[in-house]
Amino acid sequence: MRITGIHVKNILSFREFVMENISDPLTVLVGPNSAGKTNVFRLIELLRDAFHSAGNTSESTRWKDRLKEYTQAYDDPASVRLAVRFGTPEEKSLLRYFWLSCLMRPEDSAFGAKSQYVDQWDRFLEQIVRDLGGDVIIAPLLAGHLELQYHQHSNRYSLFYEFSVGSTTVYWMLEPWVGLTTRLPDPNLSSWSSPSLVQAWSSTWPAELRQRIEAAFSDAPTEIPTLAWDWRAMVSWLQGQVPPTLVNTQAQPESRNQVPLVLQPFWDNLHLPDDGRVWSVRFLWDLLFATRIVVSENLRALPQLSYDQNTWVQREFRSAHLAAYLFDWKTGSRQDRQRFREIQEVTERLSGGTMIDVTANVDLSCSESSSPQVVLDIRQQSRGESYDYSLSTGGAGVNELVYLSSILTSPDMAVVLLDEPGANLHSYALRRLQDYLTERMTIDRGPQVLLITHTPYLVPSEQIQTIRRIYRGSTGTLASEPSPQGQDSQTDGRLAKKHHDFWSRSPNIANLLFYHAVLLVDGPTEVAALSVWYEKHFREPLEARNLTVFSVDGKTSLSFYWRELNLLHVPWVSLVDGDSLRSKSEDGTNLWMAMAEAGLMERTDALTKKELPVNEQIAALRDYGVFFRGMTVNDTFETLAEIQPLLSRIPPSYAGKVRKGLWLAEQTNCPDEFIELFETLRNRSGERASR
C-alpha cells in the first residue's frame, strides 16, 4: 500500500488542506512550527484507528472522541480523505480472496444451493483464477480513497473506501453501514443493492472474459447478474446488509479443508492469524491498511527488558517492546534471522560502527503464582573499541537508531510516519540516515516513509522533488506542490542539472527551507552589514523572527533562487545593485529577463518592463519584492552615502568581505533606504498568502 494524497476539511488547523502526488518511497515535510505538519500525521493516525475499529463498538470510542475534539466549529462536515494505491502480491491476494469468497457462497445467493448453475459457476471461477488470476475482478479496488466524514450537528459518521468502476463512483461503506453503493447513503438507510454496479463493473472486463461468461452460462445468460453479481449475495457473507455487530458473528474458516479448492492457494499465502479473529470486512481492512501504518513515538524511552507470558508482545513497533521484537526475529525462521541481520547491518551503518545483539535469560526465581520472566538484553558493541554493555545503560541515540533500523527494514509495514527523527542523533548520524533514505529510493523494498524534519541534514538534496513545505496561507494550512525536477529531467536535462547543483551546494541552502522569510543579496559584504543594521534598527536580531540574509554569490544566480524558493513557498525579498537594470550588465544578466526565467512573469512582459525609464522600473520591482540599491544604474553597495566616506578608513585587519561589512555597519546607523526593505521582509515572514 502507498499513500498518494491527503485531503482534509475542517479538522484541527485545516480549513481545507490538500497534498497530492505524494512521492514514493520518501516524502520530507518541512516548514515552520505551528504550520500543521504534525497534524497531518495525527489525521492519518486517526483514519487508521477508525478503519481498525470499524464495526466494533467497543473499540470505536477513542477515535470518535478524538474526532469530536479535532473538529472545528463549522457548519460544513469534517472529513479526512486519503488517496491510496494497493499493488503488492500480498494485497492483491487478500482482495482476490475476499471477493472470490463472496462469489463462492451459492447458498447465500438468489438462485440457492440447488441451482443447476452452481457447478458451472464453480468451474468458471476456477478458470478465472487459473488463467487470469482473478485480477480483472479486483482491478477497480487497487486505487481509491479512504475517507472518514463527520457531521457535527447530527453526530453522524461515515467511513468508506471510494473507488471508480469505469465512470461510476462506488462507495464501500464500513461505518455505520456495511455494503456497496453508488451514492453516499441517507442516514435512515440500513441496506441497499444497486444493479447498476453489475453493469459498471462488468464493462471494465476484457472482451475475452465476457465471452467466457456467455459460454459458461450460454443456456441462462439472463440469470448471470442475479446469480453471480447480485451485490446482496456478494457482500452478505462477510459484510451483509445488517449491523456490523451481527456480521462479526460470522467466523472465518477454521482450516484449509473448509476453503473451496479454487481459493486454497490464496489461503496459504495470507498467513492468517490462528487467534479466532473474525474473517470480516473489519479484518480485511486491518490487514490491508490499519495494521500497516506505524507512527513513531517518543524514542527517549528505553526498551522494556523483562517479559512474562502476559506482557510478551511480538512484532509490535513500540520502543518499550523493542527487545522482544528483535528477539522474535533472531530466533525465528531462516528468513526471520536474515531480517535480524539486516537490522544489525543498518544499525551499524547509521551509527558508524555500533553493533547490537539480543540475549535472553529466564528468571526462575518467581513465586508459584507468577509466570517465569524472560529477561531480554539489547547489547551494544563497537568494532575497534573494547566496550560491550547493555543498551539500558547507554544513551538514547543508539536506542533511536535501533528503533529506526527496525522500522525502515520492516517487511510488515507499508507506511512509516516519522515525526522529527534524529532528535537524539549527532549530525554525522543524521547525514548517514539521510543517505540511507535516499538510497532506498532506488530500490523497491521497505515501507513508504513520510518524514517531518527541522534539520537540513535530513533534506535529500539529490532528490529535491521529495520535499513538501507546509505553510500557513490565507485559507489556513497549505502544502507546496512537488518540485518539477522529475519532469524537467525528462524534458530539459540542463534544468535538472541546475536543480541538483543548486540544492547540493551546501547544507546552508537547504536551511533556507526552514526560515519564515529570506533576504537575498549579491555577496557576503551585504550579508554582514544588513544583519547588523537590522538589529540596530529593530533592537532584535534576525533570528528572533526566524529571518535570514543570504548571499546568492552574484546576480547570475538570482533567477534560480527565486524559482526554487517560489516552488517551495518560502517568502523572500531581494536587494540588487543598479547595474542589474542595464540592458546587459558586465556578467550578461538583466534583472527583468532573470525574473522571466524564474517564472515571476511572462517573457513578453519582461521585455516591455526592460524598456521603461529607470524610476518606473524601480517602482515596478518593489511589487515583486525586489529592492533596487540607489536611483541609477551606477549605484552599488559601496556608493551608499553613509559608508562611502568610510571606505578609505577600513583597517587592514578588516580586509575580508565579511569583516569589511561588519566594520562598516558598526560605524553607522541603518540607512533610511533599507528600512522599507526590512519592513517588507518582516511582513512577508507573517504573510498569509504565498507569492
C-alpha positions as CSV (number, residue, x, y, z in Angstrom):
1,M,0.0,0.0,0.0
2,R,1.1,3.5,-0.8
3,I,-0.4,6.9,0.3
4,T,-0.6,9.1,-2.8
5,G,-2.5,12.1,-1.4
6,I,-4.4,13.6,1.5
7,H,-7.4,16.0,1.6
8,V,-8.7,17.4,4.9
9,K,-11.6,19.7,5.7
10,N,-12.5,21.4,9.0
11,I,-10.3,19.4,11.3
12,L,-7.5,20.7,13.7
13,S,-5.6,23.6,11.9
14,F,-7.1,22.7,8.5
15,R,-9.9,24.6,7.0
16,E,-9.2,22.8,3.7
17,F,-5.8,21.1,3.2
18,V,-4.7,19.3,0.0
19,M,-1.4,17.5,-0.6
20,E,-1.4,15.4,-3.7
21,N,1.2,13.5,-5.7
22,I,3.0,12.3,-2.5
23,S,6.2,10.7,-3.6
24,D,7.2,7.1,-3.1
25,P,9.0,5.9,-1.1
26,L,10.1,9.1,0.6
27,T,8.4,12.4,1.3
28,V,10.0,15.0,3.6
29,L,7.8,17.6,5.2
30,V,9.4,20.9,6.2
31,G,8.1,24.2,7.3
32,P,7.8,26.5,10.4
33,N,6.4,25.5,13.8
34,S,2.6,25.6,14.1
35,A,2.2,25.3,10.3
36,G,0.4,21.9,10.7
37,K,3.0,19.2,9.8
38,T,2.3,17.1,12.9
39,N,-1.4,17.5,12.4
40,V,-1.1,15.7,9.0
41,F,0.3,12.7,10.9
42,R,-2.4,12.9,13.6
43,L,-5.1,12.7,11.0
44,I,-3.5,9.7,9.1
45,E,-3.3,8.0,12.5
46,L,-7.0,8.9,13.2
47,L,-8.1,7.4,9.9
48,R,-6.0,4.3,10.6
49,D,-7.7,3.8,14.0
50,A,-11.1,4.4,12.6
51,F,-10.7,1.6,10.0
52,H,-9.2,-0.7,12.6
53,S,-12.3,-0.2,14.8
54,A,-14.9,-0.2,12.0
55,G,-17.9,-2.3,13.1
56,N,-16.6,-2.8,16.6
57,T,-18.5,-0.6,19.1
58,S,-16.1,-1.4,22.0
59,E,-13.1,-0.1,20.1
60,S,-14.6,2.9,18.4
61,T,-15.0,5.2,21.3
62,R,-11.4,6.5,21.3
63,W,-11.1,7.6,17.7
64,K,-14.6,9.1,17.8
65,D,-13.8,11.1,20.8
66,R,-10.6,12.4,19.2
67,L,-12.5,13.3,16.0
68,K,-15.0,15.4,18.0
69,E,-12.1,17.1,19.8
70,Y,-10.3,17.8,16.5
71,T,-13.3,19.0,14.6
72,Q,-13.6,22.8,14.1
73,A,-16.9,24.6,14.8
74,Y,-18.1,24.9,11.2
75,D,-21.5,24.0,9.7
76,D,-19.7,22.0,6.9
77,P,-18.9,18.4,7.6
78,A,-15.4,17.5,8.7
79,S,-13.6,14.9,6.7
80,V,-10.2,13.1,6.3
81,R,-9.6,11.7,2.9
82,L,-6.6,9.6,2.0
83,A,-5.7,8.6,-1.6
84,V,-4.2,5.1,-1.5
85,R,-2.8,2.6,-4.0
86,F,-2.6,-1.2,-3.5
87,G,-0.4,-3.4,-5.6
88,T,1.8,-5.8,-3.8
89,P,1.2,-9.5,-4.4
90,E,0.0,-9.9,-0.8
91,E,-2.5,-7.1,-1.2
92,K,-3.8,-8.5,-4.4
93,S,-4.2,-11.9,-2.9
94,L,-6.1,-10.5,0.0
95,L,-8.6,-8.6,-2.2
96,R,-8.8,-11.5,-4.6
97,Y,-9.6,-14.0,-1.7
98,F,-12.2,-11.7,-0.2
99,W,-14.1,-11.1,-3.4
100,L,-13.9,-14.7,-4.7
101,S,-15.0,-15.9,-1.3
102,C,-18.1,-13.7,-1.6
103,L,-18.8,-15.2,-5.1
104,M,-18.3,-18.8,-3.8
105,R,-21.3,-18.7,-1.4
106,P,-24.1,-20.1,-3.6
107,E,-26.4,-20.8,-0.6
108,D,-26.5,-17.1,0.1
109,S,-27.2,-16.1,-3.4
110,A,-30.5,-15.5,-5.2
111,F,-30.5,-18.8,-7.0
112,G,-30.0,-21.0,-3.9
113,A,-27.7,-24.0,-3.3
114,K,-29.7,-26.4,-5.5
115,S,-29.5,-24.4,-8.7
116,Q,-28.2,-26.3,-11.7
117,Y,-25.8,-23.4,-12.4
118,V,-23.8,-23.8,-9.2
119,D,-21.3,-26.3,-10.7
120,Q,-21.0,-24.2,-13.8
121,W,-20.2,-21.1,-11.7
122,D,-17.6,-23.0,-9.7
123,R,-15.8,-24.2,-12.8
124,F,-15.9,-20.7,-14.2
125,L,-14.3,-19.2,-11.1
126,E,-11.5,-21.9,-11.3
127,Q,-10.9,-20.8,-14.8
128,I,-10.7,-17.1,-13.9
129,V,-8.2,-17.9,-11.1
130,R,-6.1,-20.2,-13.2
131,D,-5.9,-18.2,-16.4
132,L,-6.4,-14.6,-15.3
133,G,-5.5,-14.8,-11.6
134,G,-8.7,-13.1,-10.8
135,D,-7.0,-9.7,-11.2
136,V,-9.7,-8.4,-13.6
137,I,-12.2,-8.6,-10.8
138,I,-10.2,-6.7,-8.3
139,A,-8.6,-4.2,-10.7
140,P,-11.0,-1.3,-9.7
141,L,-10.2,-1.9,-6.0
142,L,-6.5,-1.2,-6.3
143,A,-6.6,2.6,-6.3
144,G,-9.1,4.7,-4.4
145,H,-9.8,7.0,-1.4
146,L,-10.2,6.0,2.2
147,E,-12.5,8.6,3.8
148,L,-13.9,9.5,7.2
149,Q,-16.7,12.1,7.3
150,Y,-18.3,13.6,10.4
151,H,-21.4,15.7,10.6
152,Q,-21.2,17.6,13.8
153,H,-24.8,18.7,14.1
154,S,-26.3,15.3,13.6
155,N,-23.3,13.5,15.3
156,R,-23.2,11.1,12.3
157,Y,-20.2,9.3,10.9
158,S,-19.5,7.8,7.5
159,L,-16.4,5.6,6.9
160,F,-15.9,4.2,3.5
161,Y,-13.5,3.3,0.7
162,E,-14.3,5.2,-2.6
163,F,-13.1,3.8,-5.9
164,S,-14.1,4.0,-9.6
165,V,-15.5,1.3,-11.8
166,G,-15.3,2.8,-15.2
167,S,-17.1,6.1,-15.0
168,T,-19.1,5.0,-11.9
169,T,-18.1,6.0,-8.4
170,V,-18.6,3.3,-5.8
171,Y,-18.6,3.7,-2.1
172,W,-17.7,0.7,0.0
173,M,-19.3,1.7,3.3
174,L,-17.9,0.4,6.6
175,E,-19.3,2.6,9.4
176,P,-22.1,2.7,10.4
177,W,-23.4,0.7,7.4
178,V,-21.8,-2.2,5.5
179,G,-22.2,-2.6,1.8
180,L,-21.6,-1.1,-1.7
181,T,-23.5,1.8,-3.2
182,T,-23.2,4.3,-5.9
183,R,-24.0,7.2,-3.6
184,L,-23.4,8.1,0.0
185,P,-26.4,6.7,1.9
186,D,-29.1,8.6,3.7
187,P,-28.7,8.1,7.5
188,N,-32.1,6.3,7.6
189,L,-31.0,3.6,5.2
190,S,-29.8,0.3,6.7
191,S,-29.3,-1.7,3.5
192,W,-29.2,-1.3,-0.3
193,S,-28.4,-3.0,-3.5
194,S,-27.5,-1.4,-6.8
195,P,-28.0,-3.3,-10.0
196,S,-26.1,-0.6,-11.9
197,L,-22.9,-1.7,-10.2
198,V,-23.2,-5.0,-12.1
199,Q,-23.2,-3.3,-15.5
200,A,-20.5,-0.8,-14.5
201,W,-18.1,-3.5,-13.1
202,S,-18.6,-5.9,-16.0
203,S,-18.0,-3.2,-18.5
204,T,-14.4,-2.9,-17.3
205,W,-13.6,-6.6,-18.1
206,P,-11.8,-7.5,-21.3
207,A,-13.9,-8.9,-24.1
208,E,-12.4,-12.3,-23.6
209,L,-13.7,-12.6,-20.1
210,R,-17.2,-11.5,-21.1
211,Q,-17.2,-14.2,-23.8
212,R,-16.2,-16.8,-21.3
213,I,-19.1,-15.8,-19.1
214,E,-21.5,-16.1,-22.0
215,A,-20.1,-19.5,-23.0
216,A,-20.2,-20.8,-19.4
217,F,-23.8,-19.8,-19.0
218,S,-25.0,-20.0,-22.6
219,D,-28.3,-21.6,-21.6
220,A,-29.2,-19.0,-19.0
221,P,-27.3,-15.7,-19.7
222,T,-30.1,-13.6,-18.2
223,E,-29.6,-15.2,-14.8
224,I,-25.9,-14.4,-14.5
225,P,-26.3,-11.0,-12.9
226,T,-28.7,-12.4,-10.3
227,L,-26.5,-15.5,-9.9
228,A,-23.0,-14.0,-9.7
229,W,-23.2,-10.3,-9.4
230,D,-26.1,-9.8,-7.0
231,W,-24.4,-7.4,-4.6
232,R,-26.7,-8.6,-1.8
233,A,-25.3,-12.1,-2.3
234,M,-21.7,-10.9,-2.7
235,V,-21.5,-8.9,0.5
236,S,-23.9,-10.9,2.6
237,W,-21.4,-13.4,3.9
238,L,-18.7,-11.1,5.1
239,Q,-20.4,-7.7,5.2
240,G,-24.1,-8.3,4.9
241,Q,-26.8,-5.7,5.0
242,V,-27.1,-6.0,8.7
243,P,-25.4,-4.0,11.5
244,P,-21.7,-4.8,11.7
245,T,-22.0,-6.3,15.1
246,L,-24.1,-9.1,13.6
247,V,-21.8,-9.5,10.7
248,N,-18.9,-10.1,13.1
249,T,-20.5,-13.2,14.4
250,Q,-19.6,-14.9,11.2
251,A,-16.4,-16.9,11.9
252,Q,-13.6,-17.4,9.4
253,P,-13.0,-20.9,8.1
254,E,-11.2,-23.0,10.7
255,S,-9.0,-25.0,8.4
256,R,-7.7,-25.1,4.9
257,N,-10.0,-28.0,4.1
258,Q,-13.0,-25.8,4.7
259,V,-11.8,-23.4,2.0
260,P,-13.1,-24.1,-1.6
261,L,-10.4,-25.7,-3.7
262,V,-10.1,-22.7,-6.0
263,L,-9.3,-20.4,-3.0
264,Q,-6.8,-22.6,-1.2
265,P,-3.7,-21.1,-2.8
266,F,-4.7,-17.6,-1.6
267,W,-5.4,-19.0,1.9
268,D,-1.9,-20.5,2.0
269,N,-0.3,-17.2,1.1
270,L,-2.2,-14.9,3.5
271,H,-0.7,-16.2,6.8
272,L,-4.0,-15.6,8.6
273,P,-3.7,-15.5,12.4
274,D,-4.9,-18.5,14.3
275,D,-6.5,-16.5,17.1
276,G,-10.2,-16.8,16.4
277,R,-10.4,-13.4,14.8
278,V,-13.4,-12.9,12.6
279,W,-12.9,-13.1,8.9
280,S,-14.9,-10.0,8.2
281,V,-14.6,-6.7,6.4
282,R,-13.0,-5.2,9.5
283,F,-10.3,-7.9,9.5
284,L,-9.8,-7.3,5.8
285,W,-9.1,-3.5,6.3
286,D,-6.9,-4.4,9.3
287,L,-4.6,-6.4,7.0
288,L,-4.8,-4.0,4.1
289,F,-4.5,-0.7,5.9
290,A,-4.9,-0.2,9.6
291,T,-2.1,-2.5,10.9
292,R,0.3,-1.5,8.2
293,I,0.9,2.1,9.3
294,V,3.3,2.9,12.1
295,V,3.6,6.3,13.8
296,S,6.9,7.0,15.5
297,E,6.7,7.7,19.2
298,N,8.8,9.2,21.9
299,L,12.1,7.4,21.4
300,R,13.7,8.5,24.6
301,A,12.0,5.7,26.5
302,L,14.4,2.7,26.9
303,P,13.2,-0.8,25.9
304,Q,11.3,-2.9,28.4
305,L,13.7,-5.8,29.1
306,S,11.6,-8.2,31.3
307,Y,8.6,-10.1,30.0
308,D,6.2,-12.8,31.2
309,Q,3.7,-14.6,29.1
310,N,1.1,-12.0,29.8
311,T,3.1,-9.0,28.7
312,W,5.1,-10.5,25.8
313,V,4.3,-8.5,22.6
314,Q,5.5,-9.9,19.3
315,R,6.4,-7.7,16.4
316,E,4.9,-4.5,17.7
317,F,6.6,-1.3,16.8
318,R,6.8,0.4,20.2
319,S,10.2,1.2,21.7
320,A,9.2,-0.4,25.0
321,H,8.8,-3.7,23.2
322,L,11.9,-3.3,21.0
323,A,13.8,-6.1,22.8
324,A,11.0,-8.6,22.3
325,Y,10.6,-7.5,18.7
326,L,14.3,-8.1,17.9
327,F,14.4,-11.4,19.8
328,D,11.4,-12.7,17.9
329,W,13.2,-12.1,14.6
330,K,16.5,-13.5,15.9
331,T,15.0,-16.8,17.0
332,G,12.6,-17.3,14.0
333,S,12.9,-19.0,10.7
334,R,15.8,-18.7,8.3
335,Q,14.1,-15.7,6.7
336,D,13.4,-14.1,10.1
337,R,17.1,-14.5,11.1
338,Q,18.1,-12.8,7.8
339,R,15.8,-10.0,8.7
340,F,17.5,-9.6,12.1
341,R,20.9,-9.5,10.5
342,E,19.7,-6.7,8.2
343,I,18.6,-4.7,11.3
344,Q,22.1,-5.2,12.7
345,E,23.7,-4.1,9.5
346,V,21.6,-0.9,9.1
347,T,22.2,0.0,12.8
348,E,25.9,-0.4,12.3
349,R,25.8,1.7,9.2
350,L,23.7,4.6,10.7
351,S,25.8,4.6,14.0
352,G,29.2,4.4,12.3
353,G,30.2,1.2,13.8
354,T,28.0,0.2,16.7
355,M,26.9,-3.5,16.6
356,I,23.8,-4.7,18.5
357,D,22.6,-8.1,19.7
358,V,19.9,-9.5,21.9
359,T,20.4,-12.1,24.6
360,A,17.8,-13.8,26.8
361,N,17.8,-15.2,30.3
362,V,14.9,-16.9,32.1
363,D,14.3,-15.7,35.7
364,L,13.1,-18.8,37.6
365,S,13.1,-17.1,41.0
366,C,9.4,-16.2,40.6
367,S,6.7,-17.2,43.1
368,E,4.4,-20.2,42.2
369,S,1.6,-17.8,41.5
370,S,3.5,-15.8,38.8
371,S,4.9,-16.8,35.5
372,P,8.7,-17.1,34.8
373,Q,10.1,-13.9,33.3
374,V,12.3,-13.8,30.3
375,V,14.9,-11.0,30.6
376,L,15.9,-9.7,27.2
377,D,19.0,-7.6,27.0
378,I,19.9,-5.5,23.9
379,R,23.7,-5.1,24.0
380,Q,25.9,-2.7,22.0
381,Q,29.4,-3.3,20.9
382,S,31.8,-1.4,18.7
383,R,34.3,-2.7,16.2
384,G,37.8,-1.5,17.0
385,E,36.9,-0.5,20.6
386,S,36.6,-2.6,23.7
387,Y,33.1,-1.8,25.0
388,D,30.2,-4.1,25.4
389,Y,27.3,-3.1,27.6
390,S,23.6,-3.1,27.8
391,L,21.5,-0.5,25.8
392,S,19.7,0.3,29.1
393,T,23.0,1.9,30.4
394,G,23.7,3.7,27.2
395,G,22.3,6.9,25.6
396,A,19.1,7.4,23.8
397,G,20.8,7.9,20.5
398,V,21.7,4.2,19.9
399,N,18.2,3.2,21.1
400,E,16.7,5.5,18.5
401,L,19.0,4.1,15.8
402,V,18.0,0.6,16.6
403,Y,14.3,1.6,16.6
404,L,14.6,3.4,13.2
405,S,16.6,0.5,11.7
406,S,13.8,-1.9,12.7
407,I,11.1,0.2,11.2
408,L,12.8,1.1,8.0
409,T,13.7,-2.5,7.2
410,S,10.3,-3.9,8.1
411,P,8.5,-6.1,5.6
412,D,5.3,-5.8,7.6
413,M,4.8,-2.1,7.4
414,A,3.5,-0.3,4.4
415,V,3.8,3.3,5.6
416,V,6.0,4.8,8.3
417,L,5.4,8.3,9.7
418,L,8.5,9.7,11.4
419,D,7.9,13.0,13.3
420,E,11.3,14.6,13.9
421,P,13.5,11.5,13.8
422,G,17.1,12.1,14.9
423,A,16.3,14.2,18.0
424,N,18.9,12.3,19.9
425,L,21.4,11.9,17.0
426,H,24.7,13.6,16.1
427,S,24.8,15.4,12.8
428,Y,27.0,12.7,11.2
429,A,24.4,10.1,12.1
430,L,21.7,12.3,10.6
431,R,23.6,12.5,7.4
432,R,24.0,8.7,7.3
433,L,20.3,8.4,7.9
434,Q,19.6,10.8,5.0
435,D,21.9,8.9,2.7
436,Y,20.2,5.6,3.6
437,L,16.7,7.1,2.9
438,T,17.9,8.4,-0.4
439,E,19.5,5.1,-1.3
440,R,16.2,3.4,-0.6
441,M,14.5,5.4,-3.3
442,T,16.5,3.5,-5.9
443,I,15.3,0.1,-4.8
444,D,11.8,-1.4,-4.5
445,R,11.6,-2.6,-0.9
446,G,10.7,-1.5,2.5
447,P,7.9,0.9,3.6
448,Q,6.9,4.3,2.3
449,V,8.4,6.9,4.6
450,L,6.8,10.3,5.4
451,L,9.2,12.3,7.5
452,I,8.9,15.7,9.3
453,T,12.1,17.5,10.0
454,H,13.6,20.8,11.0
455,T,17.2,20.0,10.1
456,P,18.9,20.4,6.7
457,Y,20.8,17.1,7.4
458,L,17.7,15.1,6.6
459,V,16.8,17.1,3.4
460,P,17.8,14.9,0.4
461,S,19.5,17.4,-1.8
462,E,19.7,14.9,-4.7
463,Q,16.0,14.2,-4.5
464,I,14.5,17.7,-4.0
465,Q,11.3,16.5,-5.6
466,T,10.5,14.7,-2.4
467,I,10.4,17.9,-0.4
468,R,6.9,19.3,0.5
469,R,6.8,22.5,2.5
470,I,3.8,23.0,4.9
471,Y,3.0,26.7,5.5
472,R,0.2,29.0,6.6
473,G,-1.8,30.7,3.8
474,S,-4.8,33.0,3.7
475,T,-7.1,29.9,3.8
476,G,-5.2,28.0,6.5
477,T,-2.6,25.4,6.2
478,L,-1.3,24.7,2.7
479,A,1.3,22.4,1.1
480,S,3.7,23.2,-1.7
481,E,3.5,21.3,-5.0
482,P,6.2,18.8,-5.7
483,S,9.3,20.1,-7.4
484,P,9.2,19.6,-11.2
485,Q,12.7,18.1,-11.2
486,G,11.4,14.7,-12.2
487,Q,9.6,16.2,-15.2
488,D,12.4,18.5,-16.0
489,S,14.9,15.6,-16.1
490,Q,12.9,14.1,-19.0
491,T,12.5,17.3,-21.0
492,D,15.3,19.5,-20.0
493,G,18.5,17.9,-18.7
494,R,20.2,21.2,-18.3
495,L,17.5,22.5,-15.9
496,A,17.5,19.2,-14.0
497,K,21.3,19.5,-13.5
498,K,20.8,23.1,-12.2
499,H,18.3,21.8,-9.7
500,H,20.8,19.2,-8.5
501,D,23.7,21.7,-8.4
502,F,21.6,24.3,-6.5
503,W,20.5,22.1,-3.7
504,S,23.7,20.1,-3.3
505,R,26.0,23.2,-2.8
506,S,25.9,23.1,1.0
507,P,23.6,22.5,3.9
508,N,23.1,26.2,4.2
509,I,20.9,26.3,1.1
510,A,18.7,23.5,2.5
511,N,18.5,25.7,5.6
512,L,16.5,28.2,3.6
513,L,13.5,25.9,3.8
514,F,13.2,26.4,7.5
515,Y,13.1,30.2,7.7
516,H,10.0,32.3,7.8
517,A,11.4,34.7,5.2
518,V,14.8,35.2,3.4
519,L,16.5,38.4,2.2
520,L,18.6,37.6,-0.9
521,V,21.7,39.8,-1.6
522,D,24.6,39.7,-4.0
523,G,27.5,38.9,-1.7
524,P,28.9,38.4,1.8
525,T,29.6,42.1,2.5
526,E,25.9,42.9,2.3
527,V,25.0,39.8,4.4
528,A,27.3,41.1,7.3
529,A,26.3,44.7,7.1
530,L,22.5,44.2,6.7
531,S,22.4,41.8,9.6
532,V,24.0,44.4,11.9
533,W,21.8,47.3,10.6
534,Y,18.6,45.2,11.1
535,E,19.5,44.6,14.7
536,K,20.4,48.2,15.3
537,H,17.1,49.4,13.9
538,F,14.7,46.9,15.4
539,R,16.7,46.2,18.6
540,E,16.5,42.4,18.0
541,P,18.5,40.0,15.8
542,L,17.1,38.5,12.6
543,E,16.9,35.1,14.4
544,A,14.3,36.5,16.8
545,R,11.8,36.3,13.9
546,N,13.4,33.3,12.1
547,L,14.7,35.6,9.3
548,T,18.0,35.4,7.5
549,V,20.1,37.3,5.0
550,F,21.6,35.0,2.3
551,S,24.2,35.6,-0.4
552,V,23.5,34.3,-3.8
553,D,27.1,34.8,-4.8
554,G,26.4,37.0,-7.8
555,K,23.3,38.2,-9.5
556,T,23.6,35.5,-12.2
557,S,22.2,33.0,-9.6
558,L,19.2,35.2,-8.6
559,S,16.7,33.7,-11.0
560,F,17.3,30.2,-9.8
561,Y,17.0,31.2,-6.1
562,W,13.7,32.9,-6.9
563,R,12.4,29.9,-8.8
564,E,13.3,27.3,-6.1
565,L,12.0,29.4,-3.2
566,N,8.8,30.1,-5.0
567,L,8.3,26.4,-5.8
568,L,8.5,25.6,-2.1
569,H,6.6,28.8,-0.9
570,V,9.5,30.3,1.1
571,P,8.8,34.0,1.3
572,W,11.7,36.2,0.1
573,V,12.8,39.7,-0.8
574,S,15.9,40.7,-2.8
575,L,18.3,43.6,-2.8
576,V,20.1,44.3,-6.1
577,D,22.6,46.8,-7.4
578,G,21.9,49.3,-10.0
579,D,23.8,47.6,-12.8
580,S,21.1,44.8,-12.8
581,L,18.9,47.3,-14.7
582,R,21.3,47.8,-17.6
583,S,20.2,46.3,-20.9
584,K,23.1,43.9,-20.5
585,S,25.4,44.1,-17.5
586,E,29.0,43.0,-17.5
587,D,28.1,39.4,-16.5
588,G,25.4,39.2,-19.1
589,T,22.5,39.4,-16.6
590,N,19.4,41.6,-16.9
591,L,17.1,41.7,-13.9
592,W,13.8,41.6,-15.9
593,M,15.0,38.6,-18.0
594,A,16.1,36.8,-14.9
595,M,12.6,37.3,-13.4
596,A,11.0,35.8,-16.6
597,E,13.4,32.9,-16.3
598,A,12.3,32.4,-12.7
599,G,8.7,32.3,-13.7
600,L,7.7,35.5,-12.0
601,M,6.4,37.0,-15.2
602,E,5.9,36.3,-18.9
603,R,8.9,37.0,-21.2
604,T,6.9,39.5,-23.2
605,D,6.1,41.4,-20.1
606,A,9.8,41.4,-19.1
607,L,10.8,42.8,-22.5
608,T,8.3,45.6,-22.0
609,K,9.4,46.4,-18.4
610,K,13.0,46.4,-19.6
611,E,12.4,49.5,-21.8
612,L,10.7,51.7,-19.1
613,P,12.6,54.6,-17.5
614,V,14.7,53.6,-14.5
615,N,12.5,55.2,-11.9
616,E,9.4,53.4,-13.3
617,Q,11.4,50.1,-13.3
618,I,12.4,50.7,-9.6
619,A,8.7,51.2,-8.6
620,A,7.6,48.1,-10.5
621,L,10.3,46.0,-9.0
622,R,9.0,46.5,-5.4
623,D,5.7,44.9,-6.3
624,Y,7.7,41.7,-6.8
625,G,9.7,42.1,-3.6
626,V,12.9,43.2,-5.4
627,F,14.5,46.4,-4.0
628,F,16.9,48.5,-6.0
629,R,20.1,49.9,-4.4
630,G,20.1,53.6,-5.3
631,M,18.4,55.5,-8.1
632,T,20.7,55.0,-11.1
633,V,22.3,52.0,-12.9
634,N,25.7,53.0,-11.4
635,D,24.6,52.7,-7.8
636,T,26.2,49.9,-5.8
637,F,26.6,49.0,-2.1
638,E,29.8,50.9,-2.0
639,T,28.2,54.1,-3.3
640,L,25.9,54.4,-0.2
641,A,26.3,58.0,1.2
642,E,26.6,56.6,4.7
643,I,29.6,54.3,4.0
644,Q,31.4,55.9,1.1
645,P,33.5,58.2,3.3
646,L,34.5,55.2,5.5
647,L,35.8,53.1,2.7
648,S,39.3,54.6,2.8
649,R,39.4,54.2,6.6
650,I,38.8,50.4,6.8
651,P,41.5,48.9,9.0
652,P,43.8,46.4,7.2
653,S,42.6,43.6,9.6
654,Y,39.1,44.0,8.1
655,A,40.1,43.4,4.5
656,G,37.9,40.3,4.1
657,K,34.4,40.9,2.6
658,V,32.5,39.7,5.7
659,R,34.7,41.6,8.2
660,K,34.5,44.7,5.9
661,G,30.7,44.6,6.0
662,L,30.7,44.2,9.8
663,W,33.0,47.1,10.4
664,L,31.1,49.5,8.0
665,A,27.8,48.7,9.7
666,E,29.2,49.1,13.2
667,Q,30.3,52.6,12.3
668,T,26.9,53.8,11.0
669,N,23.2,53.7,11.7
670,C,20.9,51.8,9.4
671,P,20.5,53.8,6.2
672,D,16.9,55.0,5.7
673,E,16.6,53.3,2.3
674,F,16.9,49.9,3.9
675,I,14.1,50.4,6.4
676,E,11.3,49.7,3.9
677,L,13.3,46.6,2.8
678,F,13.4,45.3,6.3
679,E,9.7,46.1,6.9
680,T,8.8,44.1,3.8
681,L,10.9,41.2,5.0
682,R,9.2,41.2,8.4
683,N,5.7,41.5,6.8
684,R,6.4,38.6,4.5
685,S,7.5,36.4,7.3
686,G,4.0,36.5,8.7
687,E,2.0,37.0,5.5
688,R,-0.8,34.5,4.8
689,A,-0.8,34.5,1.1
690,S,2.2,33.0,-0.7
691,R,3.6,34.7,-3.8
